[in-house]
Every structure is written in structure tokens, then in C-alpha cells.
Amino acid sequence: MRLLWELLVLKSFMLCLADDNILRGPVFIQEPSSVVFALDSDEKKVKLNCEVKGNPKPTIRWKLNGTIVDIGMDYRYSVVEGSLLINNPNKTQDAGTYQCIATNSFGTIVSREAKLQFAYLEKFKTRTRSTVSVRQGQGMVLLCGPPPHSGELIYAWIFNEYPSFVHQDNRRFVSQETGNLYIAKVEKSDVGNYTCVVTNSITNNRVLGPTTPLILRNDGVMGEYEPKIEVQFPEMVPSAKGTTVRLECFALGNPVPAISWRRADGKQIPKKARRHKSSSILEIPNFQQEDAGLYECVAENVRGRNMARGQLTFYAPPNWTQRINDAHVAIEENIYWECKANGRPKPSYSWLKDGELLLPQERIQIEHGTLTITNVSLSDTGMYQCVAENRYGAIYISAELSVIAVGPDFSKNYLKRLTLVKVGGDATIECKPKASPRPTFTWKKGKEILRENERYTIMEDGTLKIINVTKADAGSYTCIATNHFGVASSTGNLVIKDPTRFMVAPTSMDVTAGESILLPCQQDSAGDLMIRSIQLNHAGKYVCMVQTSVDKLSAAADLIVRGPPGPPEAVTIDEITDTTAQVSWRSGADNRSPITTYVVQARTPFSVGWQAVNTVPEVIDGNTFTATVVGLNPWVEYEFRVVAASLIGIGEPSKPSEKRRTEEALPEVTPANVSGGGGTKSELVITWETVPEELQNGGGFGYVVAFRPVGTISWMQTVVASPDASKYVFRNESLPPFSPYEVKVGVYNNRGEGPFSHVTVVYSADEEPNKAPTSIFARSLSASEVEVFWSMLPEMQSKGRIQGYEVRYWRHGDKEEQARRMKTMTNQTFAKISNLKGNALYHLAVKAYNTAGMGPSSAVVNVTTKKPPPSQPPGNIIWNSSDSKIILNWDQVKAQNNESEVKGYKVFYRWNKQSSTSIIETNKTSVELSLPFDEDYIIEIKPFSDGGDGNSSEQIRIPKISNAYARGSSASTSNACTLSAISTIMISLTARSSL
């Protein structure tokens, strides 16, 4: 592998050496580019790059503004490896257009033009500026007036002191074209000192202009006025391909105008366009031909609008689409070169020879980008360049012309050693020696000179043609070429063979899409064509071609593929009413299977995808191309499509028709779930479900709400104009509380009123209770629970109905506003409150409530929860088993000073596999359980007190003991001792681990 790599590297190196040794004219590797030099740069030199290859090595010269730069006359200039180096560049002497000129013995070429420019920024000359006095609400412009400069500038404004810069928004704008500051509407906050800051984007130098004070006049505030556009782009904006185009637009006005952009030609603003500074700047990146057009900026406020417009024109410097290449032409022949470039405007062309302009002459024709030289001579040898240019740039492409004179030579173009032709065919034997000028030709068959006749023809380029060959034409043929510089010949053989024939030719077929087929074609070997899952686009004429060394043979077969119909075309809504639409269409491709039926489908903004619709006729046959769609909803936007079907299957749907809205009609659907109730005093609240938009049947949709007290005749009505409304509240101080009203809700639209919903009964709002509960009493149940009681308020004592009661409770020291709440139902006059802190004082109060709100609060009562239960769990638990009994013992639990005294213990036990638990209470520290031995048991023990249950012991698992073992334990003393040792377990380790 390593040897192979070394051989490849050596071969590549040798090819490079061989390439370097080829004699050739100069070729640019790198041409100079335009340079902008910052005058205050620390780098005191400029380099214009130029790199050329050629053999012999070319010499380099430079031109400045069309004049050769004399390196010897100015020490500041030097040429280093082709590049021009300028020391201590001077903007007066050195600015201009440069070209690199390369020359060797084959000719001369010139590079593209490169400009050297100098960037600088001088200081402001004016030191002070007059105070600007404006009225509040008036528009204002502060001029920057940048100092002398070269290079693109960036503008900003300081407000009062650095670094407080003016913030640009919809009211304030700094133009990067003029540098001026524009304030659409002056406010009090704008009063102060303004300073223009100018930065050179090339040198990064920054200079500050003189300060301009801004004050407000005291003769009143400026009234409202229409927009006045102060910043606008030119009427013609040439824009280069691929650049970012930036348009500015800003207006003064009161109120502050809004800025918008549009294209006057009706096209959309490009999606890639960006808007900055509250739309005062429109930026179009990567500008292309389709972005060109007439653009408009519109400034608008409540007082009016104003507009500015400008034409964005597209331009592009030339770019090669067809280049010229080196040419080697025999003496006395012709040379034709053509170069092409695109660009906007369209480029013009010129030609150079050895760096000098080439003009048309007797043998030289120049037309657009073509150069033709007839009957070339050795004097035409040299370097040629095509130049394409428009007013935005020029490009150069070069090629070398070599003129050759040589005698005939067959060393690289021998006659074919063997030419095969079939009997009856035509034979062509080419003769193409290298020669300059072109030689004359003679032919021999064997040793005899061939004479031209009706079957033998010698072409101008030396080719021998024999028509209708026979086997007698087989043999050796010699071509002899002669010119002023010599004679040469070459010999080849002509072999005649019989023609080729098919054994099995392809046959035409008629198939259905999706099938697989085999088209036969056999000569000496099989050439069958298989097509799997054939498609409609596979239909056509198939040609099987056989090519041998002597001839070609072909046979054709037609393949017909039938499939489902293609999509119908031109679906149109001819006429539309409130519930019908007349739809027509044109037949699409039947794909060689007659269309049997059409189906019309519709889609609306409210449907889920496309749905089949009812039509007249109900079944649309394949020869019908119009139908009436029925059962549509009024005032709904529809679009239709049509699907065709044949005996083979259902085809693809057509493209959708245009969208059309059905006509309006009276509404028919009433609101659902009309109900209501609740609200505040003196209110009747009526609610309903809105009618979906697709069922509103027209614009201007709304609701008619009607109501009356139960038992009365006359209806009160009101109109709710919003189609999205689902609630109406009637307010009247005379409205009795919680009174029944009959309610119905109707609908209307632009066409008139529709039906009402069914009548339902809704109650007016209740009044809040005006009495407070009495006889409030509270008691403590445990450390975490208390119970509170009160007397029920009689209905006749309170204005409002009583729906229930709310208990508020809060801990002593907390704010009453932070009280927690608990509600009860109507007849319940007590409540149990849980999750309280132990040994804590709580305050409680009770209110009655209904749908209208809360009544007044009762007097506050106090209650103190009991001390918390003991925190220590029972420990040192011992259990013994005897005679189907389990005896448990544990240590007494002692309460702390801040805990309730222990009143007893609760023993919880259950089978290991059960979730239900049994409880035994005892005031002792032991208990005896009668439990069978054939189950595992889980046991826990808790102390209890007035404060509730204390902490539980660890779970104790008592394993089951077999009956045989139990019987054995009563049989002998030794067994009993053993049983006692086994079944007596100390749980002290478990108890200790829980402490």
C-alpha cells in the first residue's frame, strides 16, 4: 500500500513538472481587486494583487488611468512577484484605475480594472449652531451637514450628554442617507441639546458636530395636521443583483403618522423583505430581477395620508455564460470564437490582441461577441481577449491562438484496421491524418488506384464512401494524403457480413394500470422487457433495437395502459343561491377507460376536509358536465371539486373551484340550552349557547331576548347585536328577588327575524341574607378538630333565601382576612373543622349565604383545641402465643407537659393479605387476642388521649404456626420450653430503631 501511494505521489509530481514545462502564453491566476485605503491607517502601504503563470515566465507592468506606471521614476512604487506595492500612498497622486499587464513570447494580456480609493473623514468646521424653537406637537428636522469625507458614513445623535443617544421609534428617526434627525411630533421630553455623531465605516473614525439646542415656544400647542413626508427615497433607485436594498421613509405629523409599504404594480412585497425602525426602513436582501418595480411608502394619521413612490431598477455587472478557449489552427484555415455574458443592461463586446484593441479588417470580422479570422497566417498567432462590459463593470477572458504548418501524419489517426459492413449497406472509411495545410487524397484497393463512380465517392475531407456493398467489395484499402510538406499513407481492411434478423419480435398489448407485463424481443439472446406495477405514463410505442458490429435492427410495439380517470378540469360555480349552487366542469383524461359517473364534493371553513354533497341529478353520468348542489347552508363560503369514476376505479379529484358564498336567508336555528339565574340584586340573568356561524344564514346576526313574569301576558324584548353573545342581564331596582320569569331567545340577521327558542323559566337574582346567625357555640373535639353550632335563621326573618351557612375560622394572632372557610347546606346548623393546630386558640364566626352573596357575620366565638396526643409510640412490645391466643405487652407511654394525658391504647390487627383492620381499645399495657394460628398477622399499637391518637408503633408481623406444632407444644415440657423460646420475641430493637 505504501509503495502504491509513493508511486501515485511521484506520478502526480511528474505530471506537474510536465505541465510547467509546456510552452504557453500568460494566464491570470489572480487579478487585482478594487481597494479602499484608510488615510489614517497605521499600515502605510497599499498592495494591488496580480499573479500570472506562463512559460516563458511573463513580465509584469502596470497602468494607472491608462498610462504605464514607471517604476524607476517613483521610489514609492515596486512590483513584488507581479503585485504592485505603493508605499506612503497619496490620495492626489495614487487614486485612480489600475490594470496589470502580463507579457511573454506568446503575447500580452491585460487584467480587469481595479480602483484605488481613499477613505477619510474631516472634522466639522462650524463650532456653534442656533437654537431651534418649535411648538409642542409640531414636526421638526435637525440638520447634520457632515464634514468632507470619502467612504460610507454612519449617523447617530447624542441627546444632552454622551452616551445618551437618541432612541429611534415611530416618532424619531435618523436618516442614514442625509444624517438628519427627524421628530414627527415634538413633546416636552424632547427639549435639550442635540449633537450629530458621524462615523466613517472604513476608517472607524468618529467626529462630533456642534450642539443644537431645542426649546419649546410658549405661544400654544400645535394642532393636529396631516402627514408630511420629509424622508423619501429617489424616484429611480438602481439596485445591483444580490445586494441589500435599503429604502427610507419618514413623515412629520400630529398624531404621529404610521408608515406602511406596498408595490404599486399590485405584486406582494417580497417575503424576505424586513422592516426596521417602526417601518421607516424597508430592507430587501439578495435583490433579484423579480424584486424590481414601483414601490410606495404611505404615511397616514387621522388627519389624512401622504405617499411617496420610487422605481427600483435591477442591474447586474457582466457575468460569463460562454468562454473562449485556446485554439490550435492549421495555416490557411479559419478560426471562430464566440463569448457570451449576461448582465443588466445587456453587455457590449470588444476584442483585444496582445493587449491592444482589435478592429475589423479584410480577414477579421467582429460582430457582438464573435470573432472570425479567415485564412489564418503565422502573423495571427498571439493572445486574444474578449471584453464584455456595461456601465456597472467589465470582465475579460483570454485565449491563445497557435497557427500550425505540418505535412501529413497518420501516427495518431490510422485507418481502422477492420471495418465491418452488412451486404447491401453503405461503407464509410475515414481518412484523417494530421496536416497543415489540408492535403489532397487518393485511394487504392489492394494495389489498384480507385476511381470515383456511382458507388465509390471520395469526400473533401478524405473519407471514402461505398454504397450498396457486395461481398466483392471486401479487401484492403489504402488512403494516400499529400500537401506541400510531404506525403503519408495508411491501410485498413473492409469485411462484409450478412444482415441481422429477429427470432421473436415484440407485439402490441392492452393492459390495466397496476399489472405487470413482459414485452418479448429475441435475437440470438433474450432481450425481453419486464414492467412491474405498470402506470399510465408507461403507455406508448416501445422499440426494441439490436445493434451488431455491422448493422442495427429495430421492431416496435404499442403499449396501451388503461386506468382510473384523471382529474376533471375547470370546475366553475355558475350560479349560487341561499341553498343551491350550479356547478360545471370539463372532462379530464379518461385514461382509455370511459367515465361512468361524477361525484361533487364541497368544503367550507367549518367542515372537516371534503364532503360529498347531494346533487340534482342525484347520479351524474359520464356524459353530464353540470349539476345543481342542494342542501347548502345560507351565507357560508363554499368551494367545490369533482371526482370522476370509471369501471376501472375512482380517479384523482379536480382542483378546487373558486370560493363563493351562498346568499343570505332568514335564520332558522334557535339558540340551545336557554337558561340563567344568579347574578346580583335586582338582576335577571339569561344565558344561551351561541348559534354556530355556519348556521346564522347571513350577516348582521344577533339575538332577540324576550322575558315576562310567570303568569303575565306581555313580553319584554331586547336586542343583543353581537353574534358571539351568550348572556343578557336585565337590571331593574323594582325587580323582586328570586321571582320566576318565562324566557325565550330568538334570532335575526340582515334578512329579518327568525324563530324563538322554547320557553323556559329562569329566576331573578336573590337578595343577600340581612340577618346574622345567633346562638353560636363551639367546643374542642381533639387537638386537630373542633365543632361549632348555631341556630337556624327563619326564612321570614331574612329578606333573601338561605341556601346555607359559611363558617370562617382563624388562629389567634393571624389576620381575620386570612381566615379559612367552610360551607354547609341549607338545614345544617353545625360543622366539624379539622386539620387544626393542637393547644391553639381559634376564633370562629358564621354567615348565611345564597346566590346573591353573603349575609352579615355573627358574633365571634373562641375555642381552644386540646393538647396534642403523645408523640412517643409504644415500645418494648413482647408477644407470646398460647392455646390459640396471642398475648401482647408493652411499656407505658408517658405524655410530655405540652401533650394530652394517655387515656388508653388502641390495638390494630389484620391478616397479612387483608386491607380491613380490627381495633381493640384498652386502658392497660397488655391485651389478649384470640386469633387462629393458620394466618400471618400484622399488629400496630397507638396511645390515645383527649387530643386524639398518638404515634403508632412499628408494624409487628406474627407468623402463622402449624396446628401440628401447636398440638406438640402441649404434649411435653421440653416441647413447651422449645415453643416458649421460639414464640416469645423481643421487639426492643425495632422499637429503638424508631426513636
N, C-alpha and C positions, 0 to 999 in steps of 0.2 A: 504493500500500500504506500509506504513512504517513497519507494522508487518511482511509482506511478505519479505521485504528487510532484516529485522533483522534476520528472520528465515534462509534466504539464507546465510547471513554472518556467522551465528552460524554453519550452516551445513558445509560450506567451512572450518571453523576453526577446526571443529571436524575431518573432513577428513584429514587435515594437521597433526593433533595430531596423528591420527591413522597411517598415513604414516610414521611419525617419530618414532613410536613405533614398526614398523616392523623390525625384526632382519634381517640384510643383511650385505654382505661384503662391503669393501671400494669401492667408486666410485669417480673419479676425477670430481670436478666441474670446477676447473681452474688448468691448467698445466703450468709449468714455460716456459717463452719465453726467447730467447737469448737477451742479454743486451750488449750495448757498453757504457762504462763508461768513461767520460772525466776526465783525471787525475787532471786537474787544476780546477775541478768543486768545487763550494762552498759547495755543498751537499757532505759531507764526508762519505756517506754510500750507499750501494747497496742493493736492495731488489729483491729477486727472488720469485715470487708468486707461491703458491701452496695451493689449497683449496680442501678438501676432505669431503665427507659425508659417513656415515655408522653407523650401530648400532650392537654392542657397538662402541663408538667413536674411530676412528682409531688413532694410534700413528704415528708420522711423523719422518722420518730420511732422511738424505741427503747423496748423494755420490758426490765426486769430482774426476773426472778421474778414476772412478771405485772403489774408496776407500771411506769407510764410514767416514763422517766428524765427528770428536769427539768434540762435543760442549763444553764439560767440559775442554778440554785441551787448547782451544784458546778463550780468553775473547772476541775477536772481533766477534765471531760467536754467533748468537742466533736464536731460532726458535720462531716466533710470529704467533700464530693461523695457523701453518703449513708452513708459508713463512719463507725463510732463509734471515736473515738480517746480512750484513757484514759491520762492522764499520772500517773506515780508510783502505779501500781496497788497496791491494798491487799488482802491475801487475806481480810480480815474483811469489808470493805465491798463488794468488787467481785466476789467469787466468786459464781457462780450461772448461771442460764439466761437467755439474751438472745434477743430477736426483733426483726427490722426491720419497720417498718410503713410502707407507701407509700400515699399518698392523692392523687387529683386529682378533677376534677369528675365523672368516671365512676364513682368508687367507691374502695374501700380493699382492699388485700391485705396479709397478714402472711406473713413468711418462716418457714422451718423454724427449730427451736430450735437454739441453739449454746451450748455450755457453756464458761465460762471457769474454768479450774482453775489452781492454783499449785503448782509443784514446788519442794521444799526438802528438805534433809537436815541434821538437827541432829547434834551430837556425842554420843558415848557419855557417860553420866553416871557410870557405875561406873569406877573407876580401877584396881582390882585384883580378881583372881579367885583362888579357892582352887586349890591343886594337886590334880590328878586323879591318883589312884593306881589302877593296874589290873594284873592278872596277864598275863603273856605268853600269847598265844593267845586272850585274851578280846576280845569286841567292845566298842566304845566310841563315845559320841556327845559331841562338844563343842558346846555351845550358843553361838550368835552373839548373839541378842537385839538386833536392830537398834534404833537410836535413833528418835525421832519423825521422820516423813518424809511426803512426798507425791510420787508418781511411782514408776515401776518401778525396783527395785534390782537390782544385780549383785553377787554374793558371791564372795569368794576368801579363802584363808587363807595367812598367812605362816608358814613353818617356821623358827624361830630368828631369822634376820635377813633384812631386805629386801635384795635382791629374790628371795630363795629362797622360791618359792611351793610349796604342797603339790601334788604331781603326782597327778592323778586316774587311777585304774586300776580293776581289778576288786576291789581291796582298800580303796581310799579314794575317797570321794565327797563332793562339796559340793553340797547341795541349793540350787537357785535359788528354791525355794518358801519354805524356812524359814531358809536361810543357815547351817544347822548343818553341821559336819564329821562324817562317819561313817567309822569304821575297822572293817572287818568282822572283822579278826583282828590284834591288836596284836603287833608284832615289836620286837626290841631297837632297830632303826634308827628306830623312831617316837619314842623318848624325846627330849624337847626342849620348847621353848616355842612356843605356837601363838597367832596373832593374827588375828582376823576383820577382813577388809577389805570395807567396804561402799561401793559407788559408785552414785550416782543417775544413771540413764541419760539423764535430761533435762538436768540441770544439769552433769553430769560431775564433780560434787563427790565427793571420796573422804574417808572418815573411817576411822580405825583403832580397833578395840576394845581393851580391856585384854588383857594377855597371860595365857594359861592354861598353867601348867607341867604336863607329863605325865611321870610316873615309873612304874617297874615295881615291883610288890610283890615281896617276897623269900620269899613263902610257897608257891612252886611255880609250875608251868606249868598253864594251863587245858587240860583235856582236850577231846576232840572233842565237838561238840554240833550239833544240827540247826539249820537256818537260822531266824532270827527277823527278819521284815520290819520295818524301822524307818522306811523312807521309802515311802509309798504314795500313790497318787492318790485323790481323793474317790470315794465311791460313785456320785455323779452329777456329770458333767463337761459342762456346757452348752458347745457349741462352735459358733462362728459360721462361716457359709459363706465359703469362700475363705481362711480364716485358717490359721495353722500351729498345730496342737495338739501340746502337749508334755507327756508323761506321765513321771513319775519313779518308780523302784522300786529299793530297795537293801536288802540284808539283812546282818545280822551272823551269823557262824557260823564254825565250825572243823571241817574245812577251809573256805577261803573259798568261799561259795556261788556257783554260776553262775546268771545271770539269763537267762530266756527269756520270750518274749511269745507270746500266742495269742488268738484270738477264741473266746469261749465258745459262740457260735452256730454254730460249725463252719466259718464262712467263713474265707478266707485273709486274713492281714494284707495291707493294700494294698501293691502292689509299689513305690509311690512312697515308702513309709514308710522312714525312716532310723533306725539305732540308733547311739547315741553312748555314750561313757564305759563301754566294756565291757558294752553293752546295758542299762545302768542308766537310759537315757533312750530313750523311743520317740517319734519326731517324725513327725507326719503333715502334710505340706504341702498347701495348697489343699484344705482339708477340705470334703467334699461329703456329700450325703444318704446315699449308699451306704457311706460310711465309718463311719456311726453304728452303735453296737451295744455289746455287753458284752465288754470286754477284760480279759484276765487276765495277771498277772505271776507267774511261777513261779520261786522261789528253791530251789536244790537242791544238796546235797552228799551224801557217802557216808552221813551220819547221818540223812538224811531230806529232806523237802521242805516248803515252805510256799507259800501262794498268797494273792494279793490281787486283787480284781476291782473294776471300776467301769464304769458305763454312760456312754458318750459319746453325748450327745444333740445333735441338729442343730438349729440355729436360724438364722434369716435375717431381717434387718430388711425392712420392706416395699419392694417394687420395682414400679413401674407396669407393667402389661401393657396397660391401656387408659386413654387420657387423655380429658379433655373439651376441647372447642374452643369458641371464640367462637360465639355464636348470635344471629341477627337474626330475630326472630319478629314476625309481624303481630299487632296488637292483637286480643284475644278468642280467639287460637289457644292451643295447648298447647306447652309445652317439656318435653322429656325428655332428661336427661343420665344417663350411666352411666360410672362409673370403676371400674377393676378393678386390683388389686395382688396379687402373690403374696408369700409370706413364711411363716416358721415361728416361732411359731404363726400361724394364719390371721389376717390383719389385720381390725380393725373399722373402720367408716367413720363420718365425721361431715361436715357441710356448714357452711360459713360464708358469710354475705352481708356484704360490706363489713367483713370482719374480725370480725364477731360471729356467735356460734353460731346457726344456723338451726334452728328447731323445727317439727315438723309442725303444719299449720293446716288450715282448711277447704279451701283450694285447693292446699295444699302437702303432698305425700306424700313421705316419706323412708323407703326400705327398703334396707338394706345399702348398696350403692354407687350406688343410683339416686336421682335427684331428679326429681319430676314436678310442674310448676306448670300448672294448668288455667286457661283463660280469662284469659290474662295481661293485665295492665293496665300503664300507664306507671309505676306505683309499683314494679313488679317490676324495672325497669331497675337495673343495678348490677354489681359484681364478685362472682363466686361462686367458692368454693374447696372442693374435695373433699380431705379429710384421711384418709389410711389409716395406722393405727398398730397396733403390738403392743408388747410390753414391751421390745423391743430397738430401737425407733425409730419416728419418724413422718415422713411425706412429704406435701407439699402440691402440688396442681395447681390452677391458676386459669383462669377463662374469663369473658368479658364477655357479659352479656345485654342486647341492644338491642331495644326494643319499637317497632314501626313502625306508623304510621297514614297511608294514602295512597289516593287514588282510582285507578280502573282505568287502566292504561298499557300499550299494546301496543308501545312503542318498541323493546323488546328481545325481544319474543316475538310477532312477527307470525304470522298463519296461514300455513301453507305455500302458496306461490304455485301449486304444481301437485301434486295428489295423484293417483297412478295406481293403478287397481284393475282386476282382470280381471272379465269378465262372470260373474255367479253368485257372486262373492266378497263379502266384507264390507268396507265402507269405514269408516275411523276418521279424523275430522278433529279435532285437538286445538285447544283454545282456552285459553291460559294467560297472561292479562295479569297484570302486577304490580298487586296491590291489597290494601289492608288497611283494614277487614275484607273477608272474602271476598265477591265480588259475586254477583248473580243473573245468569242467562244467557238470551238469546233468540237464535234463528237465522232467517236469511232465505235463500231460494233465489231468486236474482235479486232481485226487489223484493217477493216474497211472503213473509209470515211462515210458518215451518214449524210444523206441528202434529205432536205425537208420535202415532205409531200403531204397528202391529205391525212395521213396517220401520224407522221413524225413532225414535231414542231420544236424549234429551239427558241426559248423565250429570251427577252432582252437581258435578264439577269443571269442567263446561262442555263436555266432549267430546261431539261428535255422532257417533253410530254408525248406519250404514245397512246392513242385511243383505240378501243375495241381490240385489245391484245389477244393474240393467239399463242399457242404453245411454241410456235416457230419464233416468237419474239424473245424467248429465253436466251440468256447468254451473258457475256461480259461487255460492259460499256465503259468508254474512257472519255473524260472531259479534258480538253486542252484549252488553257487560258493564256492570252498574250497581251502585253502592253509595252510601252516604250522602255520599261525597265527589266523585262525578262519574260520567260515562258515557263509554265508548270502544268503538270497533268495529274489526274487521279482516276483510279479504275474501281468499278463495283460490278456486282452480278444481279441480274433480274431473273426471278424464279416465278413461274406461272402455276397456279393451283386451281382445282375445281371449286365452284361456289358452295356456300354453306346452306343447309336446309333444316326446317323444324321437324322434329319427330311428333310432338304434341303441341299444338298452338292453343293460346287462351281463348275462352268462349265468354260471351256476354252473360251477365247474371242479374237477377232482380231479387233483392233481399230487404229485410226489415232491420231498422236500427237496433243495435244490441246483439245481433247474431255474429257468429264467426264464420269466415269463408276461406276457401282455398282457390286461387286463380292458377290453373296449370300452365306451365311453359317449359318444354323439354326439348333439348337438342341432343348433344352427346351425353350431357348430365342434367339432373333436375335443376330447374330454376323457378320452382313454384313460389307464389307469393301468398302468405297467410296474413289475414287481418282479423284480429280478435276484437270482440265488442265493437263492431263497426258503427261509425257515426255518420250523420248526414253529410258532413264535409268530406267524407271519403268517396262520395259519388263522383263519377266522371269517366273519362276514357283512360284506360291503362294500356301502356305499350311495353311489351316485352322485347328487349333489344339484346341481340347476341353479336358480339364483336370478336372476330378472329384476327389472325395476323394478316389476312388478305381481304376481308370484307366485313360488312355489317349486315345484320338481318333483323327485321322487326315485325311484330304482329300485334294488333290492337284488339281490345275487348271493352265493351261498355258495361259499367257497373252502376246499376240503379239502386238507390237506397231510399226506402220509404220510412217515414217517421211521423210522430205527432205533429200537428200544425205549428207553424211559427206564430209569434205574437201578432194579433190584429194591429192595424195602423190607424193613425189619425182619429182617435176617439174624441168625439166632439159633443158638447151639450148644446143641442139646437134650440131647445125651449125649456123653460122651467117655471113651475107654478109653486103653490104652497106645499103640495104633497106629491107632485109628479115631476119627472124630468124626461124630455125626449132626447135619447142618446143615439148617435150614429157612428159608424166606423167603416173602415175599408178592410177587406180581407187581406190577411198576411199570406205568407207562403204556405201552400198545403202540403209541401214536402212529399209530393207524389201520392198522397192519400186524401181523397175528397173530405172536406169538412162537413160533419153531420150536424153539429149544434154549436151554439154560442151561449155563454153564461156571462151576465153582467154582475160586477161586484162594485161595492161602494165603500168609501172610507170617510169618516168625519173626525174632527178633533176629539170627539168623545168616544169613538169606537175603539175596540182592541183589534188593530190590524184591519184587513179587508174582509168584508162580509158579503155573501151572496144576497141579492135583493130580488123582490118579486117584480115581474115584468108582464107587460101585455105586448105580444102574446106570451103565455106562460112558458111555452117551449119555443126557443128561437132556432129555426132550422139553418142549415149551412148556406142557404141562398138568401137569407134575410140579413140586412145590414143596418137595421134601425129597430129600436124598441122603446116603449114607454115604461119607465121605472115608476112604480106606485108605492104607496105606504111610507112616503118620506115625512120627516118632521119639518114643520114650517120654520123658517128663519134659522136654518142650520147650513153651514158651509159643507158642500159635498164635492167629492171628486170620484170619477168612475174609471173603471178599466174593464176590458173584455177578455175572456178566455175562450179559445176555440178548442173543439174536440173532434176527433175522427175515430174510425173503428180501431185504429192502432193505439190511441191514447189521448190524454189531455195535454195540450201544449202550454208554452210559457205565456203568462199574461202580457197584455199590451202595456205601453207606457200610460201613466195616468192622464186623464183629461185635465183641462184647466179647472181650477176651483170655482164653484158657483154657489151662491147662497139661495135657498128656496125663499119664496115670497112670504110675507107676514100673514098671520091669521089670528083670529080670536084665540086667547088661551083656553085650554081645555082641562089642564091638570091642576087640581087644587092642592094647597099645602097639606102635608100629612102631620099627624100627631099634634093637633092643636090642643094646647093645654095652657098651664100658667099657675098663678098663685104666688104667695110670698110677697116680697117687697117690703117697703116701709109704710108707715101710717099714711092713710088717705091715697093709697095706690092700688090700681088694678093691673096686674102684670099678665100679659097674654104672650104666649110663645108658640112657635110652629117650626116645622122643618122647611127650609127653603126649597123652592121648585128648581130642579136642575136646569142649567142654561139651555140644554138641548130640548127641553120641554116648555120653554117660555113662549115660543111661537112668534116672537117679534121683539123689536127694540122698545125702549121706554117701558120696560116691565116693572111692575110694582104690586103692592098688596093693598086690599081694602079690608080693614079690621072693623067688624060690627059687634056690638055688645048691648045688652039690656039687662036690668034686674029681672030675676026669675019672677014670672007672674005678670010682667008688664007686656005691652004690645009694641011700642015704638022702639026702633033700633037707633042707637047712636053709632055713627060711622066716622072713620078717619082713614086717610090715605097715607101709606108708607111707600115712598117713592123709590127706595133702594131695592134692587133685586136680591141683594145679599142679606137683607134684614131678616131676622128670625125672632124679633121681640118688639112688643109695643107696651109702653107703660102709660096708663091713663091716671092723671093726678087731679084730685078734687077734694078740697077740705071738707065738703059735705058728704064724702063717700063713707058710708057706715062700715065699720070694721067687720071682717070675716063674713061678708054677705055674698050669697050666690048670684052669679051672673051667667046668662046664656051668652056664648061667644061663638062666632064663626069668622073665618078668614077667606076672603075672595081674592081673585087675581085680575089684572088688567095689563094691557100693552097698548102700543100705538093704534091698534085696530079697534080697541074698545075693551069692555069688561067681560070677564069670563065667569064661571060658576063660583059659588061659595062652598066651603067645606061643610061637613056635617056639624050640627050644633053640639057644643059640649058645654059643661058647667064648670066655671072657674070661680074661686072665692077671692074676694078682695083681701088686701093685706090686713093683718090683725093689728091691734094696739098692744104696746108693751104692757105687761102687768104693772099696776101702780101701787101695789101693796107688797110689803116685805114679809117673809115667813116669820112666825113667832115661836116661842117656847123652844128655843134652841138648847140642846143638851148634848154633851159629848163625854165619852168615857174611853179609857185606855183598855185595850184587849191584850196587848203584849208589847214587847219592845219595838215592834215594827208596825203595829196595827192599832187604829182607834176606830170607834163607831160614833156617828153623830145622828141625832134625832131632831125632828121639828114637827110642827103642827101643819096640816094641810090648809091652804088658803081656800075658803069657799068661793065658788065662781061668782056669786053675786057681790062679793066684796072687791073684786078686781075688774077693771074695765076690759082687759084683754083675757083671752082664754089662757089657761095654764096647761102648757104641754109637758112641763117637768120642772126640775129644780137643778141648780148648779151649786156645788159646794166648792168654795175656794179655801185653800189652806196653805199656810206658810210658817216656816220655822221662826222662832223668836230671834230677832237680830237681822233677818232678811227683810227686804222691802216688800210691801204689800203688792206692788206692781209685778213682782216676780212670782206671785202665788201660782201654785198648780191648781188645776180644775178637774172636777169630776161631775158628770151629768147623770141624772136619774130620769126614769119615765114618770108619767103623769101622777099615778096614785102612790108612788113610793115615797115615804117620808123618813127614810133613813138611808145611810150609806156607810159602807165599811171602807176605810182608807188604809192602804198597805204601803210597804216599802219606805217606812219612816225610820228616822234615827232613834236609837234607844236612849231613854232617860233624857228626853228633849222636850221643851215647851213649844207647843204649836198653837196658832191662832186659826180659828175657823169662822166662816160666815156663809150664809145661804141666800141665793136669789132664785126667784121664779122666772121662767122664760117661756117664750113662744116664738113663732116665725118672725114676729116683728122685732124681737130683741129681748134684752134682759130687763127685769124689774129692779126696784130698789133693793139694797142689801139689808140683810138682817143685822142685828147686833152681833158683835164679835164675841165668841166664847173661846176659852182657853182649855187646853188639855195637855197633860204631860205623859209621854209614853213611859212604860215601865222600864226598869233597868234591863240591860241586855242579858241573855241567858249565859250560863257559864261557858267560858271559852275552852276549858280543859276537857278533853274527851275521857271517857272511862278507860282505865289502864289495868295492866296486870290481870288480864282475863284468863281464867282457867276453866276448862270444861272436862267433865267426866261422863261416861256412859254406863248405865246400869239398868237392866230389866226394861228395855225399850224406852228409857228415859235419858235425857241429857241434862246434866246439872251444870249451870253456869255460875261463876263467882267473879267479882271484880272489885277493885278498890273504890272507895267512896270518893266522889268528886266534890271538891270544896270551892265555893264561889269566892271571887275576889270582892273587894269592898264596893266596886262600881258595878257589880253583877247581881242578878236576882238569885235568891237562895234556891238551892236544889230542892224540888218537891218530890222527885221520884225519877224513875228511869223507864225508857221505852226500849223494848227488845224487838227488833225487826228480824224476821226469818222467812226464808223461802227456799223452795227447791232450786237446785243449781240451774235447771233448764226452764224454770218458770219466771215470768215477769211480775206476777201478783205477789204481794208481800203481806204477811200476817204480823200483827203487833200485839204485844203483851205489855201492860204497864204494871209497875211495882214500885213500892217505896223502900224496898230493901236493896242490898247489893248482891243479890243472888236470885236465881229463878230456876225453876224445874220445868223442862219441856218434855211432853210425851210425844215422841216422834219415832216413826218406824226407822229401822237401820238400813233399809234397802235403797236409800236415796242419799245423794250428796246434798248438804245444806249450806246456805250462805247466811251468816248471822251478823248483825250490827247492833250496837247499843248506844243510846243517846240519853243524856240527862235532860229533864225538862223543868221549867220554872214558870213564874208569872210572866217573865219576859219572853217565854217561848222555848222552843227546843234548842239545846246546846249542840256542840260539835259532836259528830259521830265518831265512834271508834273505828279502827281499821276493820275491813271485812274479814270474818273468820269463816274458813271453809272446814266443815266437818264431813270427812269422807264416809261413804256407806260401809257398813260392817256386815259380813255374810251371816246368815242365820246359823249355819253350821258353827261358825266361830263363836256366835253368841251363846249357843247351847253348850258348847265346850267350856265356856268360861264359868259356868255354874257347876260343872262336874267335879272339879278338883281344885284344891288350894293352889297348887303350882300353876295351873292354868289361870286361875283368878289373879294370882300375882303377876303373871305374864300380861294378862289383859289390862290390869291396872297400870302396869308400866307402859303399855303401848297406848292406851286410850286416854291417859292423863297427859295433857300438853300444856306447857307454859307459853303464854303468848307475850311474855315480857319483852322479848326482843322486838316484836312487831310494835308493841305499844311505845317502846322507847324510840323506835325509828320515826314515829310520827310526831314526837315532841319537838 
